[in-house]
Amino acid sequence: MTDGTGLIERFYEDVIGNCQMNLIDELVVEDIVDHEQGLPGQPPGREGVKFFVNAMRRTWTIRDGAVIRICLCQEDQREEALEAAGLSE
C-alpha cells in the first residue's frame, strides 16, 4: 500500500460498498482537496467526503458486491473511477 492503491481500494470497498462510514476519519485526511465541483451544500475537506458519500447512499441502493474499483496508475499520476450498480430510490 505504499503507493496508496490499497488505501483507495479499501475506501471504495469498505466505505462506498459496505457503508462503513466510520472509516472515513481513518482513510481521508482532514484537509483533502476535491478537484471536482461539489454537491450543493457540500462542505470542504473530510466533512465534504462524508456529505458526498451520505448523499450517494441516500440516492442509490448499492447492491452487495456491485462496487467495481478501477485504478489506472502511472508513475506519478493516479486516476480513479467508480462504477456501481444500484437502484435509484
Helices and strands as residue ranges (DSSP letters): H 5-10, I 11-17, G 21-23, H 24-27, H 45-59, E 60-74, E 77-88
